[in-house]
Amino acid sequence: MHYELRTIPGCPNTGPALDLFRAALKDENIDPDLVKVLQVTSEAEAVALTFRGSPTFMAAGKDLFPSAADPGISCRVYQTSDGLSGLPSGESLRSALQASVRANGAESAT
């Protein structure tokens, strides 16, 4: 399965999001080096990718946190137990990964 972190240039959450994604993958016995980073640099690219803000966590070409927000170059927020945050909780990311693996098969689990 393909894992991708989509961000915008200058996003302060890129580093922490990549660390969180890799940790969640490792917790699920998936090689954390499978995650790739894609910087979305234009509104046209954001629309073409249906990019709903930075950071966006993707698995098998699908947003792990589906959103109805309009595509565009923007920051993204996630609902956590502490309120809105620039990152999802580790628990919610692991749950989303588990659901994606169930839906798409475990071909990249080790």
N, C-alpha and C positions, 0 to 999 in steps of 0.2 A: 504494500500500500504506500502511496505517496503522501508525505506530510510537508506542509508548507506554512511558513509564517509570513504573512503579508504586512508590510509596514510602509510608512512614508518617510522620506528623508527628514532627519532631525527629530523623529519621534523619541521622546525621553523614555518610553516604555519598551523600545526595541530590545535592548540588552536583557532587562528583567523578563520580558515575554519569552525570549529565546531560552533563557535559563529555566523558566517555568515549564515550557513545552518539553524541553529535553528531560527534565526531571520527571514529568508526568509519563513520558514515553518509557523511560527507564523503569518506573514503578509498574508499568504494564508489561514489562519484559519485551519491549520493543527497542531496537537499536536507536538510541537518541541521535546518532549521526545521520539518520534518515531524513531529519527535518532540514529543509532548505529555506532560505530567506529570499523573498522577492520584494524589492522596493517598487512601489507604485509611484510614478513620478508625474503623471498628468491626469487631468480630469477625464480625457478621452480613454486612457488606459483603465481608470477606475470604473468607468461606465462599462467598458468592454468586459472587465473581469467581475462585474457586479460587486466591487469592493466597497464595503460599508464602513470603512474606517480602520485606523491603525491603533493597535495591532489586531490582525485577524488570523485566527487559528484554523487551518484547513487540513482535512484528511480525505483522501480519495476524491479530491476535487470539490469537496463540499465544506461549507462553513460549519464549524463545530458548534457555533452559537448563532443559528439563523436569526436574521434581523429584517425588519421591514423598513429600515432607514434607507433613504435615497443613497445610491452609490455616489462616491466622491472622495476627494482628498480631504480627510478630516481625522480628528481623533475619535477614538471609540471608547465607550464606557461599558462596564459590566456591572450587573447587580450582584452584590455580595452581601453577606450577613452584616457587614459594617456600613452598608450603603453603596453608592456608586463608586467605582474604582476604574482606573485605567487598565487593570488586569482582572481576569476572572480568578476565583479562588482555585487553589490546586485541586481541591476536591471536585469542583464542578468541571474542571478541565479533564480530570481522570474519568469522571462519569461520561463526559461527552466522547472521549476516546473509546471507552468500553462499548458505548452504543454504536460507534462507527465500526469498530472491529466486528461486532455482532452482525451489523447490517452488511458489511462488505467481506466478511471472512477474515481469517487470521493469517493470511499468507505472509505478512511481514513480521508476525510475532516469532520470537526465537525461543 
